[in-house]
Amino acid sequence: MDFKPYRYVKGLPGDKKAKKPPFDELFPLGLVFLGSLILSTQIVLPFFSFSTQAPLAQPVGGDFGKERSVLGRARVQTEVFGVPRTIEQEENVPPMFFLSIPQLGIEGARVKKDTLEADPQEFLGHFLGSALPGQEGVVFIYGHSTFPLLFDPEDYLTIFSTIHSLEEGDRLIISYPGRRWEYEVEGSEILKPEEVAVADYVVGGASRLVLMTCFPPGTRSRRLLVSARLVTPQEVW
């Protein structure tokens, strides 16, 4: 008997092709959709939403500060969320000072003093009316954040993307030519934008530092506030 190699025979027209269970077909598509959603909301979308982040620096209740009158070369009377306050304007304090966070690799980030800028893209903002380093009260600094994988300590659109990882005892340093202050992280809190009563932080009290950004990183639904206390007096160097 002659040997004949096996040949594949196509099914007859009446044969029915076995169907895969729907889960096997939908699961890969679901993964692709989920991946695309994460990519768009956490990486792409933040770069288009920075320009709409006005609430970051404009809390509910009106303008942050309104200049009322000049009481001399060194004093300005302002209103901070309805609270009258006299701000000392030291002539030797430059318009920019600097923030360093060694644990995050942030070194000498520019902080614009006494600003109402709602969308800082080339510096961090120091809220108008909040204390200057060494003064009684809170030095209140705010900046942008996005997906932590895009964190760049020199990019002011991503610079605060990892401050949520700061822990109790970590050091924050504020400096400007000839002067330096160190603060120690005490803790953090997450609030809705309308719950951030900045006036409670900036008026009076011990010398402290608060950093604020949007949270979770890449979104604008909440505000993250990291608080630190002054641990070293002014140093001249």
RAHUZI-V729682 format. One record per residue. N is the residue number from 1. RES is the residue in three letters. D_LAST is the distance of its C-alpha to the last C-alpha in whole Angstrom. Layout:
BEGIN
n = <N,N>
res = <RES,RES>
d_last = <D_LAST,D_LAST>
END
This chain:
BEGIN
n = <1,2,3,4,5,6,7,8,9,10,11,12,13,14,15,16,17,18,19,20,21,22,23,24,25,26,27,28,29,30,31,32,33,34,35,36,37,38,39,40,41,42,43,44,45,46,47,48,49,50,51,52,53,54,55,56,57,58,59,60,61,62,63,64,65,66,67,68,69,70,71,72,73,74,75,76,77,78,79,80,81,82,83,84,85,86,87,88,89,90,91,92,93,94,95,96,97,98,99,100,101,102,103,104,105,106,107,108,109,110,111,112,113,114,115,116,117,118,119,120,121,122,123,124,125,126,127,128,129,130,131,132,133,134,135,136,137,138,139,140,141,142,143,144,145,146,147,148,149,150,151,152,153,154,155,156,157,158,159,160,161,162,163,164,165,166,167,168,169,170,171,172,173,174,175,176,177,178,179,180,181,182,183,184,185,186,187,188,189,190,191,192,193,194,195,196,197,198,199,200,201,202,203,204,205,206,207,208,209,210,211,212,213,214,215,216,217,218,219,220,221,222,223,224,225,226,227,228,229,230,231,232,233,234,235,236,237>
res = <MET,ASP,PHE,LYS,PRO,TYR,ARG,TYR,VAL,LYS,GLY,LEU,PRO,GLY,ASP,LYS,LYS,ALA,LYS,LYS,PRO,PRO,PHE,ASP,GLU,LEU,PHE,PRO,LEU,GLY,LEU,VAL,PHE,LEU,GLY,SER,LEU,ILE,LEU,SER,THR,GLN,ILE,VAL,LEU,PRO,PHE,PHE,SER,PHE,SER,THR,GLN,ALA,PRO,LEU,ALA,GLN,PRO,VAL,GLY,GLY,ASP,PHE,GLY,LYS,GLU,ARG,SER,VAL,LEU,GLY,ARG,ALA,ARG,VAL,GLN,THR,GLU,VAL,PHE,GLY,VAL,PRO,ARG,THR,ILE,GLU,GLN,GLU,GLU,ASN,VAL,PRO,PRO,MET,PHE,PHE,LEU,SER,ILE,PRO,GLN,LEU,GLY,ILE,GLU,GLY,ALA,ARG,VAL,LYS,LYS,ASP,THR,LEU,GLU,ALA,ASP,PRO,GLN,GLU,PHE,LEU,GLY,HIS,PHE,LEU,GLY,SER,ALA,LEU,PRO,GLY,GLN,GLU,GLY,VAL,VAL,PHE,ILE,TYR,GLY,HIS,SER,THR,PHE,PRO,LEU,LEU,PHE,ASP,PRO,GLU,ASP,TYR,LEU,THR,ILE,PHE,SER,THR,ILE,HIS,SER,LEU,GLU,GLU,GLY,ASP,ARG,LEU,ILE,ILE,SER,TYR,PRO,GLY,ARG,ARG,TRP,GLU,TYR,GLU,VAL,GLU,GLY,SER,GLU,ILE,LEU,LYS,PRO,GLU,GLU,VAL,ALA,VAL,ALA,ASP,TYR,VAL,VAL,GLY,GLY,ALA,SER,ARG,LEU,VAL,LEU,MET,THR,CYS,PHE,PRO,PRO,GLY,THR,ARG,SER,ARG,ARG,LEU,LEU,VAL,SER,ALA,ARG,LEU,VAL,THR,PRO,GLN,GLU,VAL,TRP>
d_last = <103,100,97,95,91,89,89,86,88,87,88,91,90,91,88,85,81,79,77,73,72,70,67,67,67,64,62,60,60,58,56,55,55,53,51,51,50,47,46,47,45,42,41,43,43,40,39,42,41,37,39,40,38,37,38,34,33,36,37,40,41,40,37,34,33,35,34,36,35,32,32,30,27,25,27,29,32,32,34,33,36,38,36,35,31,29,26,23,22,19,19,15,15,16,19,18,15,15,16,16,19,19,22,24,22,20,17,15,19,19,20,22,21,24,27,31,31,33,33,29,30,27,24,24,25,23,26,27,27,25,22,18,15,15,19,22,24,23,21,24,23,27,28,30,32,35,37,34,36,34,31,28,25,24,28,27,31,30,27,27,31,29,27,31,30,27,28,27,24,22,18,17,14,13,10,10,8,5,6,8,11,13,17,20,23,26,29,31,34,36,38,40,39,41,39,36,36,32,33,33,29,27,29,28,27,24,21,21,21,24,25,28,31,34,36,38,36,38,40,39,41,39,35,33,30,27,26,23,21,18,17,14,13,10,6,4,0>
END
